[in-house]
Amino acid sequence: MAHFTGKTGTIYEGDMLCIGENVFPAAYYRNPDNGAITIRTQVESPEGLRNASILLHQDHADYAAASAAEAEANHEPEQFAAVTATLTDEQAQALLIDVITEEAPQPRHAEPQQEPQQAEAETPLPAWAGEIIQGNGFRIRFDAFFRRTCIEFDGVPCKQARELCKEAGFYWAPSKGLWVRKLNLKGKRAAEELLPKLAALQLYGLKPRKRAKRRSA
């Protein structure tokens, strides 16, 4: 799925947005009357995790990027991952984020939609959730808590490894220190196809050898 960078630097994709160094789950909806884009997500507040809505009107600097992401979104109810990061005041103000404690409003579509809680309850975890595939210097986790397919490296991987992760549909989540994508069948297949490619790489480069000390004559 393509991602789009707004003028504020925020990256928008059909099921996520990246603000600064923080990656948030996202569900996009378009108001058919005025074209405004509403993005549902979660943020950390003093009281804990809270549902949040981001409203971008057509005069917002990031509207074009968010609109392009909304066009590619699947509009399925999202089981949000836990979020540990907190937006700065400047980031929140730039994106007009309004933290709410009640359930986000229903998207405006022609066909009736399920209630978010009901839809989430009917989306069970896949059978492979919780499994871990251990590689040489990395591991693939099918994380049941975050509901994400995760790639965790033991260090900073080489550029080729990072490019392979991107090509497989994974995105870097700095707040978690992981490469992530959705926990679904597509994510599982992508991870399994990526496994031998990563295993064939020298992920962390060669360590320089220490020079032997010369003995004095």
Long-range contacts (C-beta under 8 A, 24 or more apart in sequence): 1-72, 1-169, 2-68, 2-72, 3-69, 3-171, 4-64, 4-65, 4-66, 4-68, 4-69, 5-65, 6-61, 6-62, 6-64, 6-65, 6-66, 7-61, 7-62, 7-65, 8-61, 8-62, 8-94, 8-95, 10-62, 10-65, 10-94, 10-95, 12-62, 12-65, 12-66, 12-68, 12-69, 13-69, 13-72, 13-171, 14-69, 14-70, 14-72, 14-73, 14-74, 15-73, 15-74, 15-78, 15-182, 16-171, 17-41, 17-69, 18-171, 19-87, 19-91, 19-95, 20-87, 20-88, 20-91, 21-85, 21-174, 21-175, 22-83, 22-85, 22-87, 22-174, 22-175, 23-171, 23-172, 23-173, 23-174, 23-175, 23-176, 23-180, 24-83, 24-85, 25-78, 25-80, 25-81, 25-83, 26-78, 27-73, 27-75, 27-76, 27-77, 27-78, 27-107, 28-66, 28-69, 28-70, 28-73, 28-75, 29-70, 29-75, 29-107, 29-108, 29-109, 30-67, 30-70, 30-108, 31-108, 32-108, 34-58, 35-67, 37-63, 37-66, 37-67, 37-70, 38-104, 38-105, 38-107, 39-66, 40-78, 40-104, 41-80, 41-83, 42-80, 42-83, 43-83, 43-85, 43-86, 43-87, 43-97, 43-99, 44-83, 44-84, 44-85, 44-86, 45-86, 45-99, 49-82, 49-83, 50-99, 50-100, 50-101, 51-99, 51-100, 51-101, 51-102, 51-103, 51-104, 52-97, 52-98, 52-99, 52-100, 53-97, 53-98, 53-100, 53-104, 53-105, 54-95, 54-96, 54-97, 54-98, 55-96, 55-98, 56-95, 56-96, 60-96, 62-95, 75-107, 75-109, 76-119, 77-113, 77-114, 77-116, 77-119, 77-120, 77-123, 79-120, 79-123, 79-147, 81-146, 81-147, 81-148, 82-145, 82-146, 83-175, 84-175, 84-176, 85-175, 125-183, 126-183, 126-184, 126-185, 126-188, 128-188, 129-183, 133-191, 133-195, 135-195, 135-198, 135-199, 136-199, 136-203, 137-203, 137-204, 138-198, 138-203, 140-191, 140-194, 140-195, 141-178, 142-183, 142-188, 142-191, 143-183, 144-183, 146-176, 146-180, 146-183, 147-182, 147-183, 148-178, 148-180, 148-181, 148-182, 148-183, 148-187, 149-180, 149-181, 149-182, 149-183, 149-184, 149-187, 149-188, 149-190, 149-191, 150-176, 150-178, 150-179, 150-180, 151-178, 151-179, 151-180, 151-191, 151-194, 151-198, 152-177, 152-178, 152-179, 153-179, 153-203, 154-204, 155-203, 155-204, 156-204, 157-198, 157-201, 157-203, 157-204, 158-201, 158-202, 158-203, 158-204, 158-205, 160-201, 161-198, 161-201, 161-203, 164-194, 164-197, 164-198, 164-201, 165-194, 168-193, 168-194, 170-194
